[in-house]
Amino acid sequence: MHRYEYKVVPAPSKGTKAKGVKTPEGRFALTVEQLLNQMGADGWEFQRAELLPSDERSGLTGSVQNWRNVLVFRRAIGAITTDKDEVVATAVPGPMSEPAPIEAPAPLSAEVNDPPMASGAERMLKDNGVEELSDVAGMTEALKARAERQTDEDAEPDETVKRD
């Protein structure tokens, strides 16, 4: 049993200039040939060229469907057969051969499900969908001090005015 990994690269959109190649068709063919030879040297086997749709944003809210030409390559992932004719896959070194380790999420503790509490009193009777970000309930100390200063100023008579 053979196992493969695949690589898809965008097809060239225009040819590159080269000595002795004069026509646009020749330049384009040379560019494709160079890409195929480069991928083949890295162990990739050309499979096919595809024309695929791609939905992309257009403006603020619109979208447009563009068609993209891509080249599909594959290479075999090494396989070793055992005496029982079982296939054991061995990874070929490359960027896609080693999957990233997956970590299990940490279990939820009982504290996560407890309702939020402030100063020993329950602040929220039911969830109204609004997240409360601070522990401030009522007036803050700064507002209380300002209110006291204002009432003291209103209560004291103005000493700068002299009465005869």
C-alpha positions, 0 to 999 in steps of 0.5 A: 500500500502506498501513501502519498503527501500532496503539494499544490502550488500556483501555476505561473501566470507569465513567462520569464525572459531567457536567452534564445526564447523569443515568443510569449508561448516559449517563455511560458513553457520554459517557466512551467518546465523550470517549476516542474524540474525544480519540484521533481528535484525535490522528490515531487511527482507532477500529477495534474493542473487544475482550474479551481474557483476561489471566493474573494472579498470585493469592496466592503461587503461584496465577494467575487469568484476568481478562477485559479490555476494550480499545479498538483504534485505528490510524493510517496511517504516511505513504506516498510513491509513486515513479514505479515504483509502489514505496511508500516509508514515511515515519514520522508523528511519534509515540512508536512511529514511531522504533524504537530502534537495535539494537547488535550484541553484542561478540565474545567473546575467547579469554580468556573461554573459558580456565579460571580460574587462581590463582597460576599453578596450575590451581584447578579440574579440572572444573566442579562447578557451584559458582562460587568467589568468592575467591582464598583457598586454605587458611588466610589470614594472619589465621588463621595469625597467630592460630594462632601466637599460640595456640601461643606462649601454650600453650608459655610458662609462666605467670610470675605463679605463684611457686614456692617 
